[in-house]
């Protein structure tokens, strides 16, 4: 459904609002009969330490966000009372021309975060916003509303980015994103935080540039403090203040390589002590609450226990429909383990799913009813085929990607072909490398149906390199792949009525600050074709 038509009460049919979960969810967003409010707050420390953010633009409004946290790394440091926060949206950075203003309650149940769904704005234009509590004023953020639904746009400019491991490097790429001009939005595909303990007992071989605090995170305060550590980074804060974000999540917002109801600790040889689904559900519930608290999201994305409705569609005039997807919450467990391996029999499971039946049907309905030139699938894990093997081992695939669920992928591609959907562009991340290629039907042997652009990481895996030792072999075994790079960075997309240009923008180091921005490659997709050409 369109983001404009969502309402929390519409989700009751999904069986997610039951009993105490429903009561808690509604209590968190509806005015209490007699709320306990801190009437005249006076702060000894600045409460807006985590900055401001905006997201999910509509033609008439946008979500603006902040969180009161005078002690951000100690649970926030707020009393267990609601606090009234004044917000303002203006046409100018000096706030001489106020467009909308109001008040909102920062509630202790939601970590004193504030999510204001501002309405009554003009379509397709920039705005500035800020918050005030007591005598304290927040930093000023800049956002942009979506264009009118029938607007004939000449250009849409957006970024795809994610995977920001705090310990692996500085967030220099976010500073460059903050400095990008005239972005309509930033899509953050996920891995906003990493759940691992401080460097010492964590996966990955990149050097620790700076450190997490404490052990692996499990409690609500643990997750809140981890998000606060990341949001205190000035480059990430600058990007949030500069542009509206469309956010989704991948695995590390909860637990590495989780899948649906299944934890990474699944009773396998690698993790012999399993976490039962009912116990993992408790961790998901906590993790999703913390994610919601820290992101500029609407009420429709408020978690309901261990479930969250993250998939949604946003429209940008007649130029692009953005379908934000969730490839974690509904998927079946990874077959054959969750690493890179030869395919086992379980890969051919007919009932395997990446999106879940309801989300898959929702996506195909939206694609069938398309009205925009470009259909953008904003998701997490790679769709196109990748043979990661060599001449000795034969074909090897990543069990965490769509390659390990070929039946589910073919079902999606069949739906695209049956509906004659063209101009499909897939945004991807997760793998900490940059890739560009074509998604082809019939196990990679058929015609190209989509193009896919995979952003590298913001910092995960450290400085990286231009290539890897296996790169020539992988490219030879995958002729539908046009580009690979192992530096950190992001993808910049510039869509028009006739073509979409994509630039892979990178930094050559993140283990020290200040790396300049370097364009690694640029490609063009012509409207009406599902192939990639160098620009």
N, C-alpha and C positions, 0 to 999 in steps of 0.2 A: 504494500500500500504506500501511497505518497506520505512523506513526512508530515504534510499539512493535515492529513486526515487521521493521524494516529491519536489515540487517547488511551490512557492506562486502563480504563474500564473495558475497552474493547478486547483486552487480552484475557478476559475471564474464560473465554471459550478454549483457550489453550491449556486450561487446567493448571495454571501457574499461580493464580490468586486463590489460595485456600487457607482457611483458618487464620492462625496467627501471622503467617507470612503476608496475607492480604491486609490484615489490620495494620501491621507495621508499615507496609508500603504506603497505604493511604494516609496513615498518620504522619508520615514523613513529609508529605507534600501538601496536606490540607491544613488550614488553620486550626489549632487546638482550641478547645473551649476557653481555657484559661491558661495560656502559655506562661511559663515562668521566664520572664524577659529581664535581661540586664538593662535597666532603664537608662542609666547615664554612665556608659562605659568610659573608663579612663585607663589607658594602657601605659605601662612602664617601658614596654618594648613595642616596636613597630609591628602592627598586626598583619600588614600586607606583604610579608616576606616572600610569599610564593607567587607574587605577581598577579597578572590578569590574563584572560584568554577569551576567545569567542569561537563559535562554531555553528555548524549546520544551518547555513543561511537559507532563508526563504525570501521571496520577492518583497514581503512586507515586514521582515524582521529577522532576528538572529538571536542566538543564545549568547549571553555574556556571563562570565564566570570569575569568581575569586574565592579564596578561602582564608579565613582569619586564623593566623597561626603565629603568634608572637614567639613561641618556642617550637619551631617547625620540626626539629629532630627529636622532640620529646613528646610526641602525641599531639602537638599543637599549642599546648599551654593555655587553653581557654577554660573558663569555668563551665560547669554543666548547666548552662542556661542559654536560652536563645538570645540572639543579639540582632537588633534592627539595623539594617544596612541601607543607606541611601545610594541609589544608582542614578546615573545620568548618561544620556546618549545625545551627542551634539553633532552638528554639521561641520564644526570647525574645531581644531585642536585647542583653541583657547576657551571653548565652551561659552562663547557669546551667543550662539544660536542653538538653543536647546531644542532637540527634536522630541525627546521623551524623557521622563524622569519618574521615579517611584521609590518604594521601599520594599525590601525583602527580608525575611528572617533567616539568619544563619543559625541553623539548628545543631545542637550537640549530637543528635542521632546521625547526622551526616557530616560529622567532623567540622562543623561550622563552615561548610562550603555553601556557596550561593550560586544557583543556576537561574538566571532571569531570562525568560522567553519573551524578549521584547517584540512588540508588534507596532503597527501604525507607522512604519518607515516607508520610504520611497524605494522602488526597485532599482537594482543595478547601480548603486552609488556608495561611496565610502562614508563611514561615520567614525566618530571617536567616542570613547566611553570611559567611565571611571566610577569608583565607589568611594563612599565616605562612611566612617563610623566614629562617633565621638568627634574628636578634633583631628583624626587621622584621615588622610586622603591617599588613595591607591595610586600606583603608576597609571598613566593614560594608555589605553589600548586603541588600536585602529582596526576596523573591521569593514566588511563590504556585504551588502545584501545581494541576493541572487537577482538576476534580471526578471522581467515580466515573463510569464509562461510562453507567450507567443512572440517574444522579442526575436528579431532576426539579427543575431550577433555577428560581428565581423571577426571576433577573436575571443578565445577563452584560454587563460593562462594559469596553469596549476603545477604543483610539485607533488611527487610521490616520494616518501621517505620513511625510515624507521630503523629498528635494530640499533639501539643506542646503549651499549654496555658501558656503564660509568667507569669501570675499572680498566677498560681496554684503551681509553683515549679521551681526548678533549672533544667537545661538541662543536668543533670549528665549523662544520658544514651547516649547523643551525644558524650560526652568525651570517653565513653567506645567504642562507634562505631568508633570513630577516631583512637582508639588504636587497633581495630581488624586488623589482618594481612591478606594481600593478598585478599582483597575484590575485586571482579570484578565490583560491583556497589552497590549503595544503592537505593532502591525504596522508594521514599517518596510519600505515598498515598494521603496526603493532610492534611488540617487543619494546614497549615504552620503558619498562624497567626490566631488570634481571633479578630473579629471586634468590640467587646463590649467596652463600655466606661470604665473608671477607676473604680475599685471595689466600689460597693455601689448599683448600679441598674443593675446587670447582673445576668443571670441564673447560677445555680450551687452552691453547698454548701461548696466547698473546701475553706480553708482559703487563704487569699491573702498574698503571700510571697513577692512579689514585684508588682509594679503597672504599668498599662498602663498609657499613657499620654493623657489626654483630654477626650472628649466625644466619642460616637460611631462614627466610621469613615464613611465618605461619599465622600469627595473630593479626587482628585488625590494626593494632598499633604498629606492629612490624611492617605491614604493607603501607600504612600511612607514612611512617618514617622513611621508608625506602622511596616512595614517590616524592616526598619532601626533599630528600637528598638530591634527586635528579632535577626537580624544579628549581632548586637553588642555583643551578648552573646558569650563569648570565646569558650565555648564547641561546640556550633553549628558551629561557624566559623572553628574550628579545624576539624570537621567532613567533612565540604565542602572542605577544603584544602587537606584532606587525600584521598578522594575517589571520583570517578565520580558518579553523581546522575542521576537517571531517575525520573522525577517529574510529578505528576498529581495534581489535586486539588479536594477538597471536598466542603463542604458548607461554612465554615467560611472564606475562601478567599474572599467571596462575602457577604453572609448574611446567618444566621443560617437556615438550612433546606429549602433553596430555591430549586425549582424544575423547570427546563426548563425556561419558561417565567414568572413563578409565584414566587413572594416574599413570605417570611414567613408572612408578614403582608397582609393577604389574605381576609380580611373582615369577618373572623370567629368570634365566641364569644370571643376568646382570643385576637384577633387583629381586633376590629370592624372597624377601619379606614384602608381601604385597600390601597395598592400601585398599581396603574394600571400597566399592563405589559409594556406600552410604557415609563413610568417613571422608572420602575425597570430596563429596558434595559439601561438607562443612567448610573445607578449604576454598572451594570455588565460591561459595556464598560470601566469605570474607573478602576474597580477592576481587570479586565483581563489585562489592560495595566500595572498596577503596578505589577501584578504577573509575566508577561512576562519580565518586566524590571529587576526583581530581581532573575530570574532563568536562569540556563545555558541551554537555549533552542535554537533551530534552527529557521530560517526564516519562516519555515512552520507553526510554532506555533504563529506567530505574530497575535494579535487579529484583527478582522475585525469588528469594531463596537462592538456590544454586543455578537458577536459570536467568538468562538475560536476552532481550530481543534487540540485537545489534544491527540486523540487516534492515536497510531502508533505502529509499530512492530520493535523490535530490535532482531537480531539473534546472538546467541553465538555458532558458529560452528554447528556441528551436534548434540550438546547436548541439547540446549534449545532455544525455541522461546519465547520471552517476549512480550506479547500483553498488552500494556498500554491502559487502558480504561478510559472513562469519564462517570460516572454514575450520573451526575448532569445536564449537559447541554441540554440533549435531552429527559429527562424523563417526564412522565405525573405527575401531582400533586399527592401528597400523599392522599390516601383515608381516610375517617373516622378521620380527623385530622392528626397530625404528631407525636403523642406520642405512648404509648403502650395501646392497647385497644382490645376488642373483634372485630372480623371481621364484617364489615357491608356489605351491598349488593354491594357497589362500589368496594370492593376487587376483585370481579369476573369479572370486566370489561374486555371484550375480546380485546379491543384496547389499553389496558395499555401497557406501554413500559418503560423499564429502560435505554436502550441504544439508542433508536431511531431506525427507520427502516434501515437507511443507515449504521450506525455503527454496528448494529447487523448483517447485511448482509456482511459487510466488515470482521467482526470477523469470521463468518462461512466460508467465502471463504479462509481466512488464515488458519483456522484449517483443511479445506479439503486439502489444498496444503502443509500441514506440511512436514517438512523434518528432524525435530529434535526429539530426544527421548522425551523430556519434553516440554509440552505446558503450559506456565505459564500465567494465567489471573491476571494481576496486576491492581487491582481496589479498590473501596472504601468501599462499604457497604455489609453486610453479605448476602451471597447467600443461605447457608444451612438453613433449617427450624429450628426455635427456638420457642417452646411453652413456653412463659414466665408467664403462668398462674399458678393456683393451683387447688386443689380439690374443692374449694368453688366457685371461679370465672370462672373456666373452661379455655378454650384455650384463650390465649392473645398473640398478636403479635405486633412487632414494625412496625408502619406504614411507617417508613422512609427506610425500608430495602426491599430486594427482597421478603420477606414473604408477603408483602402487594400487590405484583404484581405476583401472582402465575401463571397466564396465560403467562406472559412474561418469567418467569423462565422456565416453562414447554416447551415453544417454543424453548428456548435456549437448554435445555436438549434434546429435540427431535432432534434438529439439530446435536448435538454431537453424539447421538446414530445412526442417519442415516448415518453419515460420519465415524462411527466406530473409533472415536477419543479416544485414551487412554492416560494415563499418564498426565492427566489434574490436575494442582495444582492451587488453587485460593489463592491469597494474598489479605488480607482484613485489615481494620482498623475501625475507626470511633467511636466505642462503648466504648473505654477507658477500655476495659478488654481484656485479652488474651483467645482465644478459639481455639480448634482444633476439627475437626469433618469431617463427610462425607456428600457430597451432593448426595442425592438419588432421583431417578425418581419417578413419579406418586405420588406426594404429600408426599414424604418421605417413602412410602411403598415399592417402587421398589428397584432395585439394585443400589449400589453406583456407580456413574459415575465420581465423582471428589473428591479430598480431599481439605479441606479448612483450612488455618492457619491465624488466626486473631491476629495481633499484638496489644498489649496494647498501651497505650499512652506514650509519652515521659514525660509529666508532667500533662496533663489534669486530673482533679479530685484529685490532691494531692497525698499524700502518699499511700492511698488505704489500702488493706488488702489481706490476702491470699485467703479468700473466702468472700461471703456475706451470710446473713441470709437465703436468698432464694436459695442458691446454691444447696443443696441436692434435693430440689423439682424440680428445673430446670433440673438437671442431670437425675433424675428419669423419668421425662416426655420426655426426649430427648435421647434415648439410642444410637443414632448415634453420639452424642457429647462425645469426649474422655477426654476433659480437659477444665478447667476454672481457671483463676487466676485474681486477682484484683490489682496486683502490677503494677508499671510503668516499661516500658522496650521496648524490640523489639524482632523480630524473626531473627535468623540466619539460613540461608538455605545453605546446602552443597549438591550439586547434582552431581551424577556420572552416568555412563551408566546403572547401575543396581539398584540404589536406590537414594532417596533423604532423607537426615536427616535434621530435623528441631529442633532447640533448642530455647526454650523460655527463654530469658535472661532478668533478672529484677534487679531493685534496690528497697530496702525496704523503702526508704524515699527519697523525693525530696523537702521537706519543709526546709531542710538545705543541704548545699553542701557536696560532698565527699562520697556519698554512694558507697560501694563496689558492684561489679557485682556478681550476684547469678544466677545460672542456675536453673530455676523452673521446667523444664521438657524437655524431649527429645523424639522425635518420628521419626519413619522411615516409608517411603512409598516405597514399592518394585515396580520396573518397571513392568508394566503389570497388576497391581492391584490398585484398587481405595479405599483401606482400610488403616487404620492407626494402627501401632503397636508401643508399647513403646520400647525405646532403652535403 
